[in-house]
């Protein structure tokens, strides 16, 4: 599924750069898509909570993502590219909550942390293999081959999802209700965030982090390519392969750390990685700099890919609102990620790539400050008996 969902996304910056686009305009078109995806993530989570056809929320968006990405091959007109990014982002908004809901519905709360860790390890492995093949095919045959590969993986993804038996998914458990419980009612993403302080702090910390992190990879790729340090397709592929390889290991480590120590330390480590990454990116702009820069990206993203869904599921266990909660957190996180390319692109255009990397890395200091300042609220939410399926303690979840 990973390569189907990514499409041309990681290659978009260098692709448009080759057609004469400036970094500010490239960042802006990425931001337009990011905002669209951000606005749709919480509603998508609510739909996943309510639907009894969760598999279709993976299949249909996956097809739309491949088709929308392919539009960019036909024209590089600003508004057509922007429309493609909007369609891709909206389709992609449903896939994350849908996969989490399917997982929870199959393995229940007690098995979610371990299975989500395995899911993420395989997801990162798929990204790594897909990026490697995309880079090789793009180098040999051009970017159209990247789309063909994404379409092939899309077919395999649809077949895989359809192999999951429909009755293997308990739809009530998938939204965080106890087996045999009521329907949990309906709630908006904003209401879920407003009623649960740990969830709100988590979302704010992730927003600060992704405000800096979102633009780091595309800007670093553009910086190295602009300096004529590497072939565009192969370099972007290397950046992804390195990061995703580290994410596989980080996901498995996070899975074990959460079981033992809770998610608070895991997320703190992920936030600390970004400022260091920004400093290295600022001073090592060449094809060898990709290794430390993307290793740190792999650490941060790999840890978060396991810790965030596990923490949300733990906080909202028993409420029947887990997927809308996942969507709400992803929406606020997406606010930072969607603004990042535009901010980073215009900063780079104004003061250069090095200054942009330092500033982007500094945004994570806000995440670190929030995480430490509210440790007394967050630590009870990050570990406890609820990870094994028991109800969350009263001070943690204050949902009506």
N, C-alpha and C positions, 0 to 999 in steps of 0.2 A: 504493500500500500504506500510505502514511503515515497518511492519515485513517482508513482501516479499522482500523489498529492502535491509534490514539489514542482513537477513540470519544468518550465524554464526559470522558475523563480530565482534560484541562486545564480543563474547566468544572465539575468535581466540587465544588471548594471553594465557589465562589459559588452553585452550585445548592443545596447543603446549607445554606449560610448563609441562603438565602432561606426555608428551611423551619425556621429557628430553631435550627440546630445551633451549638454554640460551637466556637471554633478548636481547643481541645484535643481534643474528640471527633472533629472532622474530621481532624485530624492522626493520631489513633490509628487510624481506619479505613483511612486511606491506608497507614499503617505495616503493618497486618495484611496487606494485599495485597502490599506491598513485600517482606515477609519470605517470603511464599509464593513469589513470583517468584524471590527470591534462592536459596531452597532448591532450586528446580527448574532453575536455569540451567546448572550444571555437568552434571547428568545429561542435560539436553537436548543439551548439546554432545557428550557421549559418544554419545548416540543418533544425532546427525547424522553423527559420524565413522563409525559402524558401518552406517548404512542405505544402501541403494541407491535409496531413494525420497525424495530430498531435497526435491523439489517439494512433496510432501504435507505436509512440516513447515512450509511457509508457508501452504498452502491451509486445512488443518483448523484450526490455531490462529487464523487470521484470522476464520473463521466463528464460532468460539467467542467471540472477543473482542467481536464485534458483538452477539451474542446476550446475553452476560453483562452488557455495558454497558446494554443496553436494559431489563434487570430493574429498574434504579434508577428508571425512569419509573413502574413499577407500584407501588412501595412505597419509603418512606424509612426503614423499620425498620432499626435499627442492624445486626442480624445478617444481614439480607438484603443490605444495602449491602456489608457486610464480605464475604459470600460472593461477591457479584458481583466485588469487587475481587480476591479470591483467584483466581477463575476466569480473570479477565482477565490477571492477572500470570502464572499458570501457562502460559496459551496464548501470551502474548507472549514467554516465556522461550526458546521454541524458534525464534522467527522470526529473531533476530539471527544466531545460529550457522548457521542454515540458509542465509540469504542469503550469508553469508561463505563457507560451504562450496560453494555453487553457483558463486559468483564464482571461487573458487580452482580449482574443477574445470573451469571453462571457459577461463580465461585463463592458468592456471598461475602459479607463483611469480613469474616474471619480469614478468608483467603485472598482478599483484595490486594493487600500490600505486596505479598510475594508474587502474585500473578501480574500485577501492574508493573513490578520491577522486571519480570521476564518480558512482558509486552514491550517495554521501553528499550530493553537491550536488543530485541529483535528489530524494533523500529529503527534504532540507530544503525544496526547492521544493514538493514535495507537501504537506508540513506547512503551509507558508505559504499556499498556495492553499486547502487544506482548512480552515485556521483562518479565513481571510478569508470564505469562503463560509459556514462555520458561524456566524460572528458575524453576518453579514448575515441568514441564514435564522433564526437564533435570535432576533434583534431583531424580525424581521417576524412570525414564526410560532411562536416559543417553542422550547424545547429538543427537543421531539419531532422537529422538522425536522433537528436536528443528527444524530440517530440515522439518519434516513432517508438523509441524505447519506453517512454512514459505510457504510451497507449498499450504496449505489450504488457507492461506491469499492471495496467488498469484491468485488462482482461483476466489476468491471473488473480488479482485482488477480488474481483467480483466472484469468480469461481470459489475462492477460499471462503468468502463470507457466506455464500449460499450453502456451503458444506456444513455450517453450524446449524444443527437441528433447531427449528423454531421453538419447540417445547423445552429446549435446554435452558432458555432464558426466562427467569422469573421476573416479570415486569414490575411487580411491587418491590421486590428486593432490589431490583436494578435502580430504583429511585431512592432507596434508602429506607424503605418501610420494613417493618418486621413481617415475616411470613404469616399470612392470615390476618394482617392488620388492615386498617381503613385505607382510604385513598390519599390521605395526607393533605388534601385541599390544594389550592393553587396559590402561587405567590410570584411576584415579579422579582427579577434579580436585584433591583435596588432595595426592595423590602427585605430580602434575605440578608443583604450586606448590612443594612441599617439596624437589623435586629440582633446581629451577632458581631460583637466587638473583635474577637480574634480573627474572624474572616475579613473584616474591614481593614485591619492592620496588615494582614497578609497581602491583600489586594494592593494597598498603597505601597508597600515595600517592593512588590513585584513591578508596579508601575514605574517607580524610580529606577529600578534596575534595568528594565527594558527600554526606558527612555535613552539610556546610554548604550545598551547592548544591541538594539535593533539595527543601527546603521553601521556597526563596527565591521562586520564581514564584507558587505558590499562596498563600503568606502575603502577598506584595505585592499580589496581586489582591484578597484579602480586606481588606487595610488600606485600599486606595483605595476599595473599594465600601463598607466600613463608615464611611468618612469622607464618604460620599455625593458622591464626586468624579466618578463616571462610571456609565454603564449597565453592569450586570454582563456580559452576553453580548458586547457590542461591545468592552468594555475587555479582557476575556480574549483575544478574537480579536486585538486590536491587539498585546498582549504577545507572542503567538505569532508573528504576522506579522513584527514587527520582528526578533525573535530569529532566526527561520528565514531571513529575508532575509540577515542578516549571516552566518549559518552557511553559506549557499551560497558566498559569497565566501571565508569562512575555510576551507572544505573544499578549494576549488581552490588557495588559497595553500598550505595544508598539504601537499597533494599535491606541489607543486613544491619546497617547503622540505625535505621528507623525502628527495626524490631528490638534492638538492644537499648538505644539511647533516646529514641524519639526524633522528631523531624527538626527541632529547633537548631541544633548544632549543624545538621546537614544543610539547612538553608543559609545559615550564617556563613559557612564555608563558601557556598555558591556566590553569595554577595561579595565576599572578599576577593574573589578571582577577577572581577571586572576592572577595578582601578589598576591592578598590576598589569592586566592585559592592555589597557589603554596606554600605559607608559611604554611598554615594550613596542607596541604598534607605532608609537610616535617616533621612536629612535631607530627602528630596524625595518625600513621599508625596502625590502628586497625579497627574492624568492625563498631565501632561507628563513626569513622572519616569520613565515607562515607557520612554522612548527611550534615555537613557544606561544605565538598569538592564538593559534587554534587549539593547542593543548589546553590552554586556560579556558577557552570557549567551551570545550568539551567537558571540563570539570564543572563549570557553572551550569550549563544547560542539562548535562546528564544527571546531576544531583537534583535539579529542580523538576525534571520530567517525572521522577518517581515521588519526590517528597511532596510536591504541591497537590496532586490528586489524592494521595494517601491522607494528607492533613485535612483537606476539605471533606473527604469521606468520613474521617474520624470525627470532625467537629459536628457535621450534620447528620450523623448516624441516628436513625429513628425518626427523622423529621419528614421523610418523603420528598425532600427537596435537594438531594445531593447533586443532580445534574444541572438544575437551574443555578445552584450555588457554584458549581464548577464553571458554568457559563458566565456568571457574574464576576467571578475572580478573573477569568480570562478576558472579560470585557475591559476591566480596569487595567489589567496588565497590557492589553492590546492598545489602550489609549497611549501608554508610553511607547510601545513598539511602533505604532503607526505614526507618531510625531517624530520619532527618531530619525528616519531617513531624510525628512525635509530639514530638520534642524542641523543634522550632521552635514548634509549636502551643502547648505548655504554657508555654514561655518567654514567648511573646507574650501569653498569657492572664495570666501573672504580672507581667511588668514592662512590657508594651506592645510594639507592633510595632517601634519604632525600636531598642530594646535587643536584640530578637531578631535583627534584621538584622546588627547589629554582631557579635554572638556567632557567628552562622552564617558570616559572612565570615571570621572569625578561624580557623575550622577548617582553611582552606586553608593556613595557615602551617605546619601539620604536613606537608602535601604538599610544600611548597617546601623545608622542612628536609630531608626524606628525599631529595628529588631532587638537592639540592646535595651532601649528605653522602655519597651513594653514586654520585657522578658518575663516579668511576673504574671502577665496575662497569658502570654503565648505558651510558656513551658507546660502548664497543665493541659493545654489543648493539643500539644505535640506528642504526648505519650500517655499511656494509661490503659485501663481495662477495655475502653471503647474500641481500641485497636483489635481486640479479640471478638468484638461483636456485641458487647454490653452497651447500654445507653451512656451517652456522654454525661459527665458530672454537671450538676446544676450551674455552677459559676461559669462554665465554658460556653455552652449553647444557651442563649436567652431568646430563642425563637418563640414567637407567640403560637 
